[in-house]
Amino acid sequence: MSDAAYTRPEFSNEIEKEQRLTLIQREAAALVPSETRVAVASAERGYYDLPLVKEPTWTWEIPLYFFVGGAAGTASVIAGMAKLTGASPKLVRDARRISLAGAILSPVFLISDLGRPERFLAMLRVFKPQSPMSVGVYVLVAFSGGTTAANLGAWMRARSMFPEWALLLERIGDVAALLFGLPLATYTGVLIGATAIPAWNCNASLLPAHFLVSGLGASVGMLELAGNSTPALQWLGLGAAVSETAVGARIERETNPSEAPLKRGSSGWLIRAGGVLSGPVPLVLRTVSMFMKPKRAMKLRKYAALSAVIGSAITRVAWVQAGHASAQQSRP
Amino acid sequence: MKTSAFLTDSTLCIGCKACEVACKEWNDVPADFVEWRGLSYDNTQALGARTWRHVKFVEGIPEVGKGGNDPATMGWGFSSDVCRHCEVAGCLEACPTGALVRTEFESVYLQPDVCNGCGYCVVACPFGVVDKDEVDGRAFKCTFCYDRQKADLMPACAKVCPTQSIQFGELDELRERAENRIAELKDRGIRDASIWDPVDTGVKGTHAIFIVRGEQKAYNLPPNPKVPTEYLRSAWTSAAVAAGAMLVGTLIAFLGAGGRKI
Protein backbone atom coordinates (compact mmCIF):
# COMPACT_ATOMS: atom_id res chain seq x y z
CA MET A 1 0.00 0.00 0.00
CA SER A 2 1.43 3.38 -0.97
CA ASP A 3 1.54 6.31 1.47
CA ALA A 4 -0.91 8.30 -0.63
CA ALA A 5 -3.56 5.60 -0.42
CA TYR A 6 -3.40 5.45 3.34
CA THR A 7 -5.75 7.68 5.25
CA ARG A 8 -5.59 7.70 8.98
CA PRO A 9 -8.93 6.54 10.35
CA GLU A 10 -10.81 9.03 12.45
CA PHE A 11 -12.44 8.03 15.68
CA SER A 12 -15.24 9.77 17.48
CA ASN A 13 -14.55 8.17 20.82
CA GLU A 14 -12.16 5.99 22.77
CA ILE A 15 -14.27 2.83 22.34
CA GLU A 16 -13.93 2.99 18.56
CA LYS A 17 -10.19 3.45 18.96
CA GLU A 18 -10.07 0.39 21.17
CA GLN A 19 -12.08 -1.62 18.61
CA ARG A 20 -9.61 -0.57 15.95
CA LEU A 21 -6.80 -2.09 18.02
CA THR A 22 -8.67 -5.40 18.15
CA LEU A 23 -9.05 -5.31 14.38
CA ILE A 24 -5.34 -4.62 13.89
CA GLN A 25 -4.53 -7.50 16.21
CA ARG A 26 -6.70 -9.86 14.16
CA GLU A 27 -5.21 -8.66 10.90
CA ALA A 28 -1.73 -9.13 12.30
CA ALA A 29 -2.62 -12.66 13.33
CA ALA A 30 -3.96 -13.16 9.80
CA LEU A 31 -7.34 -14.07 11.19
CA VAL A 32 -9.20 -11.52 9.13
CA PRO A 33 -6.89 -10.75 6.23
CA SER A 34 -7.98 -7.42 4.77
CA GLU A 35 -7.08 -8.14 1.16
CA THR A 36 -7.28 -11.88 1.21
CA ARG A 37 -6.55 -13.83 -1.93
CA VAL A 38 -6.91 -17.08 -0.05
CA ALA A 39 -10.17 -18.93 -0.59
CA VAL A 40 -12.60 -18.70 2.29
CA ALA A 41 -15.95 -20.26 2.97
CA SER A 42 -18.68 -17.80 2.07
CA ALA A 43 -22.13 -17.55 0.53
CA GLU A 44 -20.62 -16.34 -2.74
CA ARG A 45 -17.80 -18.82 -3.07
CA GLY A 46 -19.23 -21.82 -1.25
CA TYR A 47 -16.96 -24.06 0.78
CA TYR A 48 -13.43 -22.73 0.19
CA ASP A 49 -14.15 -22.19 -3.49
CA LEU A 50 -14.35 -25.94 -3.94
CA PRO A 51 -16.66 -27.29 -6.64
CA LEU A 52 -20.17 -28.36 -5.66
CA VAL A 53 -20.59 -31.09 -8.27
CA LYS A 54 -18.10 -33.66 -9.49
CA GLU A 55 -16.39 -33.53 -12.85
CA PRO A 56 -17.24 -36.20 -15.42
CA THR A 57 -15.06 -39.29 -15.04
CA TRP A 58 -15.33 -40.18 -18.71
CA THR A 59 -12.15 -40.71 -20.72
CA TRP A 60 -11.33 -39.67 -24.32
CA GLU A 61 -13.49 -42.47 -25.72
CA ILE A 62 -16.75 -40.76 -24.81
CA PRO A 63 -16.49 -37.56 -26.91
CA LEU A 64 -15.18 -39.72 -29.74
CA TYR A 65 -18.20 -41.97 -29.34
CA PHE A 66 -20.50 -38.92 -29.47
CA PHE A 67 -18.88 -38.06 -32.80
CA VAL A 68 -18.95 -41.58 -34.24
CA GLY A 69 -22.50 -42.29 -33.04
CA GLY A 70 -23.73 -38.97 -34.44
CA ALA A 71 -22.20 -39.61 -37.86
CA ALA A 72 -23.38 -43.25 -37.95
CA GLY A 73 -26.94 -42.47 -36.84
CA THR A 74 -27.45 -39.70 -39.38
CA ALA A 75 -25.73 -41.75 -42.12
CA SER A 76 -28.36 -44.45 -41.68
CA VAL A 77 -31.09 -41.85 -42.22
CA ILE A 78 -29.35 -40.75 -45.42
CA ALA A 79 -28.96 -44.40 -46.49
CA GLY A 80 -32.65 -45.12 -45.89
CA MET A 81 -33.88 -41.98 -47.66
CA ALA A 82 -31.44 -42.43 -50.55
CA LYS A 83 -32.64 -46.00 -51.02
CA LEU A 84 -36.28 -44.94 -50.79
CA THR A 85 -35.90 -42.21 -53.42
CA GLY A 86 -33.75 -44.30 -55.72
CA ALA A 87 -30.51 -42.35 -55.38
CA SER A 88 -27.19 -43.69 -56.61
CA PRO A 89 -26.34 -47.18 -55.29
CA LYS A 90 -22.85 -46.00 -54.32
CA LEU A 91 -24.33 -43.37 -52.01
CA VAL A 92 -26.58 -45.96 -50.35
CA ARG A 93 -23.67 -48.37 -49.97
CA ASP A 94 -21.28 -45.75 -48.57
CA ALA A 95 -23.87 -44.43 -46.10
CA ARG A 96 -24.63 -47.96 -44.89
CA ARG A 97 -20.92 -48.60 -44.43
CA ILE A 98 -20.50 -45.46 -42.32
CA SER A 99 -23.35 -46.71 -40.17
CA LEU A 100 -21.79 -50.14 -39.86
CA ALA A 101 -18.39 -48.68 -38.97
CA GLY A 102 -20.11 -46.62 -36.26
CA ALA A 103 -21.99 -49.65 -35.00
CA ILE A 104 -18.71 -51.55 -34.67
CA LEU A 105 -16.66 -48.71 -33.14
CA SER A 106 -19.27 -47.37 -30.69
CA PRO A 107 -19.45 -50.40 -28.36
CA VAL A 108 -15.65 -50.60 -28.39
CA PHE A 109 -15.37 -47.01 -27.18
CA LEU A 110 -18.17 -47.38 -24.65
CA ILE A 111 -16.92 -50.62 -23.15
CA SER A 112 -13.31 -49.48 -22.90
CA ASP A 113 -14.45 -46.39 -20.98
CA LEU A 114 -16.15 -48.49 -18.29
CA GLY A 115 -14.40 -48.88 -14.97
CA ARG A 116 -15.23 -52.58 -15.14
CA PRO A 117 -15.37 -53.37 -18.89
CA GLU A 118 -16.02 -57.08 -18.26
CA ARG A 119 -19.36 -56.09 -16.75
CA PHE A 120 -20.68 -54.29 -19.84
CA LEU A 121 -23.61 -56.71 -20.05
CA ALA A 122 -24.91 -55.32 -16.73
CA MET A 123 -26.26 -52.49 -18.93
CA LEU A 124 -28.80 -54.93 -20.36
CA ARG A 125 -30.14 -56.30 -17.07
CA VAL A 126 -32.62 -53.43 -16.68
CA PHE A 127 -34.36 -50.90 -18.92
CA LYS A 128 -34.90 -47.47 -17.41
CA PRO A 129 -36.67 -44.91 -19.62
CA GLN A 130 -35.74 -42.18 -17.12
CA SER A 131 -32.03 -42.85 -17.69
CA PRO A 132 -30.78 -41.52 -21.04
CA MET A 133 -27.81 -43.87 -20.78
CA SER A 134 -30.07 -46.91 -20.42
CA VAL A 135 -32.22 -45.74 -23.34
CA GLY A 136 -29.06 -45.10 -25.36
CA VAL A 137 -27.71 -48.59 -24.76
CA TYR A 138 -30.85 -50.18 -26.19
CA VAL A 139 -30.96 -47.70 -29.06
CA LEU A 140 -27.38 -48.59 -29.93
CA VAL A 141 -28.13 -52.32 -29.76
CA ALA A 142 -31.17 -51.95 -32.05
CA PHE A 143 -29.29 -49.64 -34.40
CA SER A 144 -26.36 -52.06 -34.63
CA GLY A 145 -28.75 -54.90 -35.42
CA GLY A 146 -30.44 -52.80 -38.11
CA THR A 147 -27.34 -51.60 -39.86
CA THR A 148 -25.72 -55.03 -39.68
CA ALA A 149 -28.82 -56.55 -41.28
CA ALA A 150 -28.89 -53.90 -44.01
CA ASN A 151 -25.22 -54.38 -44.84
CA LEU A 152 -25.45 -58.16 -44.66
CA GLY A 153 -28.57 -58.23 -46.83
CA ALA A 154 -26.91 -56.03 -49.46
CA TRP A 155 -23.77 -58.17 -49.36
CA MET A 156 -25.79 -61.39 -49.81
CA ARG A 157 -27.84 -59.89 -52.60
CA ALA A 158 -24.71 -58.84 -54.47
CA ARG A 159 -23.65 -62.48 -54.38
CA SER A 160 -27.11 -63.85 -55.20
CA MET A 161 -27.34 -65.73 -51.91
CA PHE A 162 -31.01 -66.35 -51.02
CA PRO A 163 -31.97 -63.17 -52.95
CA GLU A 164 -35.53 -62.91 -51.57
CA TRP A 165 -34.42 -63.30 -47.98
CA ALA A 166 -31.46 -60.99 -48.56
CA LEU A 167 -33.77 -58.27 -49.89
CA LEU A 168 -36.08 -58.66 -46.90
CA LEU A 169 -33.11 -58.48 -44.53
CA GLU A 170 -31.82 -55.38 -46.31
CA ARG A 171 -35.21 -53.63 -46.19
CA ILE A 172 -35.90 -54.42 -42.54
CA GLY A 173 -32.32 -53.47 -41.67
CA ASP A 174 -32.61 -50.13 -43.46
CA VAL A 175 -35.85 -49.26 -41.70
CA ALA A 176 -34.52 -50.26 -38.28
CA ALA A 177 -31.25 -48.39 -38.80
CA LEU A 178 -33.16 -45.29 -39.88
CA LEU A 179 -35.61 -45.43 -36.99
CA PHE A 180 -32.92 -46.02 -34.36
CA GLY A 181 -30.33 -43.84 -36.08
CA LEU A 182 -32.27 -40.71 -35.19
CA PRO A 183 -32.32 -41.34 -31.42
CA LEU A 184 -28.70 -42.57 -31.61
CA ALA A 185 -27.63 -39.21 -33.00
CA THR A 186 -29.73 -37.20 -30.52
CA TYR A 187 -29.71 -39.09 -27.22
CA THR A 188 -26.10 -38.15 -26.47
CA GLY A 189 -27.33 -34.57 -26.18
CA VAL A 190 -30.04 -35.69 -23.76
CA LEU A 191 -27.41 -37.75 -21.91
CA ILE A 192 -25.25 -34.77 -21.02
CA GLY A 193 -28.15 -32.29 -20.88
CA ALA A 194 -29.88 -34.21 -18.09
CA THR A 195 -27.03 -33.97 -15.57
CA ALA A 196 -26.07 -31.79 -12.62
CA ILE A 197 -23.35 -30.03 -14.66
CA PRO A 198 -24.59 -26.41 -15.05
CA ALA A 199 -23.18 -25.63 -18.53
CA TRP A 200 -24.78 -28.84 -19.81
CA ASN A 201 -28.17 -28.76 -18.14
CA CYS A 202 -28.90 -25.12 -19.00
CA ASN A 203 -28.54 -26.23 -22.63
CA ALA A 204 -30.69 -29.35 -22.25
CA SER A 205 -33.06 -28.15 -24.97
CA LEU A 206 -30.26 -27.16 -27.33
CA LEU A 207 -27.88 -30.12 -27.06
CA PRO A 208 -29.92 -32.95 -28.68
CA ALA A 209 -30.74 -30.86 -31.75
CA HIS A 210 -27.21 -29.46 -31.85
CA PHE A 211 -25.68 -32.94 -31.70
CA LEU A 212 -28.01 -34.27 -34.40
CA VAL A 213 -27.11 -31.44 -36.76
CA SER A 214 -23.42 -31.81 -35.93
CA GLY A 215 -23.70 -35.53 -36.75
CA LEU A 216 -25.48 -34.73 -40.01
CA GLY A 217 -22.71 -32.34 -41.02
CA ALA A 218 -20.17 -35.08 -40.30
CA SER A 219 -21.95 -37.89 -42.18
CA VAL A 220 -22.67 -35.69 -45.20
CA GLY A 221 -19.02 -34.64 -45.15
CA MET A 222 -17.80 -38.22 -44.97
CA LEU A 223 -20.03 -39.20 -47.90
CA GLU A 224 -18.79 -36.29 -50.01
CA LEU A 225 -15.18 -37.06 -49.15
CA ALA A 226 -15.88 -40.63 -50.29
CA GLY A 227 -16.70 -39.20 -53.71
CA ASN A 228 -20.48 -38.79 -53.61
CA SER A 229 -21.63 -35.62 -55.32
CA THR A 230 -25.41 -36.02 -55.16
CA PRO A 231 -27.04 -32.55 -54.95
CA ALA A 232 -29.11 -33.78 -52.01
CA LEU A 233 -25.90 -33.99 -49.97
CA GLN A 234 -25.12 -30.38 -50.86
CA TRP A 235 -28.54 -29.32 -49.55
CA LEU A 236 -28.20 -31.39 -46.40
CA GLY A 237 -24.70 -30.00 -45.85
CA LEU A 238 -26.03 -26.49 -46.30
CA GLY A 239 -28.86 -27.16 -43.84
CA ALA A 240 -26.40 -28.47 -41.24
CA ALA A 241 -24.06 -25.51 -41.77
CA VAL A 242 -26.88 -22.97 -41.41
CA SER A 243 -28.13 -24.68 -38.22
CA GLU A 244 -24.64 -24.89 -36.74
CA THR A 245 -24.07 -21.20 -37.51
CA ALA A 246 -27.30 -20.41 -35.66
CA VAL A 247 -26.23 -22.57 -32.70
CA GLY A 248 -22.87 -20.81 -32.58
CA ALA A 249 -24.56 -17.41 -32.62
CA ARG A 250 -26.89 -18.48 -29.82
CA ILE A 251 -23.99 -19.64 -27.66
CA GLU A 252 -22.09 -16.39 -28.26
CA ARG A 253 -25.13 -14.37 -27.21
CA GLU A 254 -25.60 -16.24 -23.91
CA THR A 255 -25.07 -14.15 -20.82
CA ASN A 256 -25.89 -16.77 -18.17
CA PRO A 257 -22.82 -17.02 -15.89
CA SER A 258 -23.00 -20.82 -15.74
CA GLU A 259 -22.41 -20.85 -19.50
CA ALA A 260 -19.04 -19.11 -19.18
CA PRO A 261 -17.15 -22.36 -19.98
CA LEU A 262 -18.83 -22.31 -23.42
CA LYS A 263 -17.23 -18.99 -24.22
CA ARG A 264 -14.13 -18.58 -22.07
CA GLY A 265 -11.01 -20.55 -21.40
CA SER A 266 -9.78 -23.50 -23.42
CA SER A 267 -13.23 -25.12 -23.57
CA GLY A 268 -14.70 -21.85 -24.88
CA TRP A 269 -12.14 -21.66 -27.66
CA LEU A 270 -12.74 -25.31 -28.54
CA ILE A 271 -16.50 -24.68 -28.79
CA ARG A 272 -15.78 -21.65 -30.96
CA ALA A 273 -13.35 -23.58 -33.18
CA GLY A 274 -15.79 -26.47 -33.58
CA GLY A 275 -18.63 -24.05 -34.27
CA VAL A 276 -16.77 -22.07 -36.92
CA LEU A 277 -15.59 -25.23 -38.70
CA SER A 278 -19.11 -26.76 -38.61
CA GLY A 279 -21.07 -23.60 -39.40
CA PRO A 280 -19.73 -20.51 -41.20
CA VAL A 281 -16.81 -22.19 -43.03
CA PRO A 282 -18.84 -24.90 -44.83
CA LEU A 283 -21.70 -22.44 -45.27
CA VAL A 284 -19.50 -20.00 -47.21
CA LEU A 285 -17.70 -22.72 -49.18
CA ARG A 286 -20.94 -24.44 -50.17
CA THR A 287 -22.62 -21.18 -51.14
CA VAL A 288 -19.65 -20.14 -53.28
CA SER A 289 -19.50 -23.60 -54.87
CA MET A 290 -23.02 -23.19 -56.20
CA PHE A 291 -21.81 -20.47 -58.55
CA MET A 292 -18.96 -22.52 -59.95
CA LYS A 293 -18.41 -25.11 -62.64
CA PRO A 294 -19.08 -28.68 -61.41
CA LYS A 295 -15.44 -29.72 -61.13
CA ARG A 296 -14.31 -26.74 -59.08
CA ALA A 297 -17.56 -26.80 -57.15
CA MET A 298 -16.92 -30.37 -56.03
CA LYS A 299 -13.45 -29.37 -54.85
CA LEU A 300 -14.92 -26.62 -52.69
CA ARG A 301 -17.61 -28.99 -51.42
CA LYS A 302 -14.91 -31.40 -50.32
CA TYR A 303 -13.18 -28.65 -48.35
CA ALA A 304 -16.53 -27.81 -46.77
CA ALA A 305 -17.02 -31.51 -46.04
CA LEU A 306 -13.62 -31.86 -44.38
CA SER A 307 -14.24 -28.72 -42.33
CA ALA A 308 -17.62 -30.05 -41.13
CA VAL A 309 -16.22 -33.46 -40.17
CA ILE A 310 -13.36 -31.94 -38.16
CA GLY A 311 -15.74 -29.34 -36.70
CA SER A 312 -18.15 -32.03 -35.55
CA ALA A 313 -15.38 -33.97 -33.80
CA ILE A 314 -14.05 -30.82 -32.11
CA THR A 315 -17.58 -29.83 -31.05
CA ARG A 316 -18.03 -33.09 -29.11
CA VAL A 317 -14.64 -32.79 -27.40
CA ALA A 318 -15.41 -29.15 -26.63
CA TRP A 319 -18.73 -29.87 -24.93
CA VAL A 320 -17.16 -32.52 -22.71
CA GLN A 321 -14.34 -30.11 -21.85
CA ALA A 322 -16.92 -27.42 -21.05
CA GLY A 323 -18.55 -29.92 -18.68
CA HIS A 324 -15.25 -30.34 -16.83
CA ALA A 325 -14.76 -26.57 -16.57
CA SER A 326 -18.36 -26.07 -15.51
CA ALA A 327 -18.09 -28.65 -12.73
CA GLN A 328 -14.95 -26.96 -11.45
CA GLN A 329 -16.77 -23.63 -11.39
CA SER A 330 -19.96 -24.99 -9.79
CA ARG A 331 -20.91 -23.38 -6.47
CA PRO A 332 -24.04 -23.83 -4.35
CA MET B 1 -40.91 -49.96 6.42
CA LYS B 2 -38.70 -47.52 8.25
CA THR B 3 -37.72 -44.07 7.00
CA SER B 4 -34.17 -43.81 8.23
CA ALA B 5 -32.46 -40.44 8.28
CA PHE B 6 -29.47 -38.52 9.57
CA LEU B 7 -29.69 -35.22 11.38
CA THR B 8 -26.23 -33.67 11.41
CA ASP B 9 -26.22 -30.87 13.97
CA SER B 10 -23.07 -28.88 13.27
CA THR B 11 -23.58 -26.73 16.38
CA LEU B 12 -22.56 -29.83 18.33
CA CYS B 13 -19.73 -30.96 16.05
CA ILE B 14 -16.23 -30.67 17.48
CA GLY B 15 -14.46 -31.73 14.27
CA CYS B 16 -12.99 -34.91 15.76
CA LYS B 17 -13.51 -36.89 12.55
CA ALA B 18 -14.48 -40.01 14.49
CA CYS B 19 -17.33 -40.43 11.96
CA GLU B 20 -14.85 -40.52 9.09
CA VAL B 21 -12.71 -43.08 10.89
CA ALA B 22 -15.66 -45.25 11.91
CA CYS B 23 -17.07 -45.18 8.38
CA LYS B 24 -13.78 -46.25 6.89
CA GLU B 25 -13.24 -49.02 9.43
CA TRP B 26 -16.71 -50.52 9.30
CA ASN B 27 -17.07 -50.36 5.52
CA ASP B 28 -13.45 -51.24 4.68
CA VAL B 29 -13.05 -48.05 2.67
CA PRO B 30 -9.48 -47.67 1.37
CA ALA B 31 -7.35 -44.67 2.30
CA ASP B 32 -8.35 -41.56 0.36
CA PHE B 33 -5.97 -39.61 -1.82
CA VAL B 34 -5.19 -36.96 0.80
CA GLU B 35 -2.63 -34.31 -0.04
CA TRP B 36 -1.77 -31.03 1.65
CA ARG B 37 -4.10 -28.53 0.05
CA GLY B 38 -3.16 -25.31 1.80
CA LEU B 39 -6.81 -24.47 2.36
CA SER B 40 -7.92 -24.35 5.99
CA TYR B 41 -7.21 -27.41 8.12
CA ASP B 42 -9.31 -29.66 5.92
CA ASN B 43 -7.24 -31.72 3.54
CA THR B 44 -9.98 -34.19 2.68
CA GLN B 45 -11.99 -31.35 1.11
CA ALA B 46 -15.00 -33.20 -0.22
CA LEU B 47 -16.97 -36.43 -0.26
CA GLY B 48 -15.77 -38.93 -2.83
CA ALA B 49 -15.38 -42.56 -3.75
CA ARG B 50 -13.23 -43.15 -0.67
CA THR B 51 -14.74 -40.53 1.62
CA TRP B 52 -18.31 -41.28 2.62
CA ARG B 53 -18.32 -39.00 5.67
CA HIS B 54 -16.42 -35.74 5.51
CA VAL B 55 -16.07 -33.13 8.24
CA LYS B 56 -16.06 -29.62 6.80
CA PHE B 57 -14.02 -27.00 8.66
CA VAL B 58 -15.55 -23.60 8.09
CA GLU B 59 -13.28 -20.91 9.49
CA GLY B 60 -14.71 -17.57 10.38
CA ILE B 61 -14.60 -14.47 12.47
CA PRO B 62 -14.59 -15.46 16.14
CA GLU B 63 -17.98 -15.39 17.77
CA VAL B 64 -19.22 -16.55 21.11
CA GLY B 65 -20.28 -20.16 20.89
CA LYS B 66 -18.76 -20.63 17.46
CA GLY B 67 -15.49 -22.43 17.84
CA GLY B 68 -14.46 -20.96 21.16
CA ASN B 69 -15.00 -17.79 23.13
CA ASP B 70 -11.58 -16.24 22.68
CA PRO B 71 -11.85 -13.20 20.38
CA ALA B 72 -8.28 -13.65 19.21
CA THR B 73 -8.71 -17.21 18.02
CA MET B 74 -10.27 -18.33 14.79
CA GLY B 75 -13.93 -19.26 14.86
CA TRP B 76 -14.58 -22.74 13.59
CA GLY B 77 -17.78 -24.23 12.35
CA PHE B 78 -17.65 -27.97 11.77
CA SER B 79 -20.15 -29.96 9.83
CA SER B 80 -20.01 -33.64 8.95
CA ASP B 81 -21.13 -34.09 5.36
CA VAL B 82 -22.69 -37.26 3.99
CA CYS B 83 -24.73 -38.61 1.06
CA ARG B 84 -28.21 -37.03 1.21
CA HIS B 85 -30.10 -40.20 0.20
CA CYS B 86 -32.49 -38.00 -1.79
CA GLU B 87 -36.20 -38.72 -2.06
CA VAL B 88 -35.81 -38.29 -5.83
CA ALA B 89 -32.18 -39.25 -6.36
CA GLY B 90 -30.35 -38.18 -9.52
CA CYS B 91 -27.84 -41.03 -9.25
CA LEU B 92 -30.54 -43.64 -8.82
CA GLU B 93 -32.52 -42.38 -11.82
CA ALA B 94 -29.40 -42.19 -13.99
CA CYS B 95 -27.88 -45.59 -13.19
CA PRO B 96 -28.24 -47.74 -16.35
CA THR B 97 -27.36 -51.05 -14.68
CA GLY B 98 -29.74 -50.94 -11.73
CA ALA B 99 -26.73 -51.04 -9.40
CA LEU B 100 -28.25 -48.15 -7.46
CA VAL B 101 -31.41 -49.17 -5.65
CA ARG B 102 -33.83 -47.82 -3.05
CA THR B 103 -33.68 -49.94 0.10
CA GLU B 104 -36.39 -50.87 2.57
CA PHE B 105 -35.07 -48.06 4.79
CA GLU B 106 -35.67 -45.62 1.89
CA SER B 107 -31.96 -45.00 1.53
CA VAL B 108 -30.12 -45.13 -1.81
CA TYR B 109 -27.76 -48.09 -1.96
CA LEU B 110 -25.07 -48.76 -4.59
CA GLN B 111 -24.58 -52.49 -5.16
CA PRO B 112 -20.86 -52.88 -5.83
CA ASP B 113 -21.38 -56.34 -7.34
CA VAL B 114 -23.51 -54.85 -10.14
CA CYS B 115 -21.83 -51.48 -10.84
CA ASN B 116 -19.74 -51.49 -14.02
CA GLY B 117 -18.23 -48.03 -13.54
CA CYS B 118 -20.01 -46.14 -16.34
CA GLY B 119 -19.72 -42.91 -14.33
CA TYR B 120 -23.18 -41.56 -15.18
CA CYS B 121 -24.22 -41.30 -11.51
CA VAL B 122 -21.20 -39.04 -10.91
CA VAL B 123 -22.55 -36.28 -13.17
CA ALA B 124 -26.14 -36.90 -12.04
CA CYS B 125 -25.60 -36.05 -8.35
CA PRO B 126 -26.47 -32.41 -7.58
CA PHE B 127 -24.34 -32.53 -4.41
CA GLY B 128 -21.11 -34.02 -5.80
CA VAL B 129 -21.34 -37.02 -3.50
CA VAL B 130 -20.91 -40.18 -5.55
CA ASP B 131 -17.64 -40.59 -7.42
CA LYS B 132 -15.82 -43.20 -9.46
CA ASP B 133 -12.79 -44.81 -7.82
CA GLU B 134 -10.18 -44.63 -10.55
CA VAL B 135 -8.22 -47.53 -9.07
CA ASP B 136 -11.16 -49.85 -8.44
CA GLY B 137 -13.11 -48.72 -11.49
CA ARG B 138 -16.53 -48.65 -9.81
CA ALA B 139 -18.50 -45.81 -8.26
CA PHE B 140 -18.86 -45.60 -4.49
CA LYS B 141 -20.76 -43.60 -1.92
CA CYS B 142 -22.28 -43.83 1.55
CA THR B 143 -24.26 -47.05 1.99
CA PHE B 144 -26.16 -45.62 4.97
CA CYS B 145 -24.64 -48.72 6.64
CA TYR B 146 -27.27 -50.86 4.93
CA ASP B 147 -25.77 -54.00 6.48
CA ARG B 148 -25.92 -52.53 9.99
CA GLN B 149 -29.45 -51.22 9.54
CA LYS B 150 -30.61 -54.66 8.46
CA ALA B 151 -29.19 -55.94 11.76
CA ASP B 152 -31.06 -53.17 13.59
CA LEU B 153 -27.88 -51.24 14.34
CA MET B 154 -27.39 -47.55 13.75
CA PRO B 155 -24.85 -46.43 11.10
CA ALA B 156 -21.24 -46.49 12.25
CA CYS B 157 -20.76 -42.71 12.05
CA ALA B 158 -23.82 -42.02 14.23
CA LYS B 159 -22.75 -44.63 16.75
CA VAL B 160 -19.27 -43.20 17.32
CA CYS B 161 -20.19 -39.50 17.32
CA PRO B 162 -19.18 -38.35 20.82
CA THR B 163 -21.37 -35.23 20.91
CA GLN B 164 -24.54 -36.52 19.24
CA SER B 165 -23.87 -34.16 16.37
CA ILE B 166 -24.80 -37.04 14.07
CA GLN B 167 -28.23 -38.31 15.04
CA PHE B 168 -29.92 -41.26 13.42
CA GLY B 169 -33.60 -42.08 13.47
CA GLU B 170 -36.95 -41.66 11.79
CA LEU B 171 -37.00 -38.72 9.38
CA ASP B 172 -40.13 -37.02 10.81
CA GLU B 173 -38.88 -37.40 14.36
CA LEU B 174 -35.52 -35.90 13.41
CA ARG B 175 -37.24 -32.98 11.67
CA GLU B 176 -39.11 -32.25 14.88
CA ARG B 177 -35.91 -32.58 16.87
CA ALA B 178 -34.20 -30.12 14.53
CA GLU B 179 -36.99 -27.55 14.99
CA ASN B 180 -36.72 -27.89 18.75
CA ARG B 181 -32.97 -27.49 18.58
CA ILE B 182 -33.26 -24.26 16.56
CA ALA B 183 -35.71 -22.90 19.15
CA GLU B 184 -33.39 -23.91 21.96
CA LEU B 185 -30.43 -22.23 20.26
CA LYS B 186 -32.49 -19.04 19.79
CA ASP B 187 -33.24 -19.02 23.50
CA ARG B 188 -29.52 -19.12 24.12
CA GLY B 189 -28.97 -16.15 21.83
CA ILE B 190 -27.69 -18.08 18.85
CA ARG B 191 -29.88 -16.72 16.06
CA ASP B 192 -27.92 -17.63 12.97
CA ALA B 193 -28.57 -21.38 13.09
CA SER B 194 -30.81 -22.84 10.41
CA ILE B 195 -32.01 -26.20 9.10
CA TRP B 196 -31.05 -27.40 5.64
CA ASP B 197 -33.89 -29.63 4.50
CA PRO B 198 -34.70 -29.16 0.78
CA VAL B 199 -38.27 -30.49 0.76
CA ASP B 200 -39.74 -28.13 -1.82
CA THR B 201 -37.00 -28.65 -4.41
CA GLY B 202 -36.28 -31.05 -7.25
CA VAL B 203 -34.94 -33.72 -4.90
CA LYS B 204 -38.22 -33.58 -2.91
CA GLY B 205 -36.42 -33.78 0.39
CA THR B 206 -33.46 -35.79 1.61
CA HIS B 207 -32.74 -38.40 4.22
CA ALA B 208 -29.86 -36.37 5.58
CA ILE B 209 -30.70 -32.96 7.03
CA PHE B 210 -28.32 -30.48 8.60
CA ILE B 211 -28.27 -27.72 11.19
CA VAL B 212 -25.60 -25.12 10.41
CA ARG B 213 -24.73 -21.67 11.69
CA GLY B 214 -24.37 -18.76 9.32
CA GLU B 215 -24.52 -19.05 5.56
CA GLN B 216 -25.64 -22.50 4.39
CA LYS B 217 -23.87 -21.93 1.09
CA ALA B 218 -20.55 -21.58 2.93
CA TYR B 219 -20.95 -25.28 3.71
CA ASN B 220 -21.64 -26.04 0.01
CA LEU B 221 -25.27 -26.73 0.88
CA PRO B 222 -27.24 -25.58 -2.20
CA PRO B 223 -30.56 -23.87 -1.41
CA ASN B 224 -32.32 -25.19 -4.49
CA PRO B 225 -30.86 -28.51 -5.67
CA LYS B 226 -32.24 -29.81 -8.97
CA VAL B 227 -32.50 -33.46 -9.89
CA PRO B 228 -31.27 -33.99 -13.48
CA THR B 229 -34.45 -35.82 -14.54
CA GLU B 230 -36.09 -32.36 -14.50
CA TYR B 231 -34.30 -31.63 -17.77
CA LEU B 232 -35.47 -34.80 -19.53
CA ARG B 233 -38.68 -33.38 -20.93
CA SER B 234 -37.07 -30.41 -22.69
CA ALA B 235 -34.13 -32.52 -23.86
CA TRP B 236 -36.25 -35.29 -25.40
CA THR B 237 -38.58 -32.71 -26.93
CA SER B 238 -35.58 -31.13 -28.61
CA ALA B 239 -34.47 -34.58 -29.78
CA ALA B 240 -37.90 -35.39 -31.21
CA VAL B 241 -38.34 -32.05 -32.97
CA ALA B 242 -34.83 -32.20 -34.43
CA ALA B 243 -35.30 -35.82 -35.54
CA GLY B 244 -38.61 -34.98 -37.21
CA ALA B 245 -37.09 -31.97 -38.94
CA MET B 246 -34.18 -34.05 -40.19
CA LEU B 247 -36.46 -36.79 -41.47
CA VAL B 248 -38.55 -34.31 -43.44
CA GLY B 249 -35.49 -32.33 -44.53
CA THR B 250 -33.69 -35.42 -45.83
CA LEU B 251 -36.77 -36.57 -47.72
CA ILE B 252 -37.21 -33.14 -49.31
CA ALA B 253 -33.49 -32.94 -50.16
CA PHE B 254 -33.55 -36.28 -51.95
CA LEU B 255 -36.94 -35.78 -53.63
CA GLY B 256 -36.30 -32.16 -54.59
CA ALA B 257 -32.65 -32.26 -55.62
CA GLY B 258 -32.96 -35.80 -56.84
CA GLY B 259 -30.44 -38.55 -56.52
CA ARG B 260 -28.96 -37.77 -59.92
CA LYS B 261 -25.33 -36.98 -60.27
CA ILE B 262 -24.55 -33.40 -61.21
Interface residues (C-beta under 8 A of the other chain):
Chain A: T22 Q25 R26 A29 L31 V32 V38 A39 V40 A41 S42 A43 E44 G46 Y47 Y48 L50 P51 L52 V53 K54 E55 P56 T57 W58 T74 V77 I78 M81 A82 L84 T85 G86 A87 S88 L91 D113 L114 G115 R116 P117 R119 F120 A122 M123 R125 V126 K128 Q130 S131 P132 M133 S134 V137 L182 P183 A185 T186 Y187 G189 V190 L191 I192 G193 A194 T195 A196 I197 W200 N201 A204 S205 L206 L207 P208 A209 L212 V213 L216 S229 T230 P231 A232 L233 Q234 W235 L236 G239 P294 A297 G323 A327 S330 R331 P332
Chain B: L39 S40 D42 Q45 A46 G48 K56 V58 E59 G60 I61 P62 P71 A72 T73 M74 G90 E93 A94 C95 P96 T97 G98 A99 V114 C115 N116 G117 C118 G119 Y120 V122 V123 A124 C125 P126 F127 G128 V130 D131 K132 D133 E134 D136 G137 R138 A139 E215 Q216 K217 A218 Y219 N220 L221 P222 P223 K226 P228 T229 Y231 L232 S234 A235 W236 T237 S238 A239 V241 A242 A243 M246 L247 G249 T250 L251 A253 F254 L255 G256 A257 G258 G259 R260 K261 I262
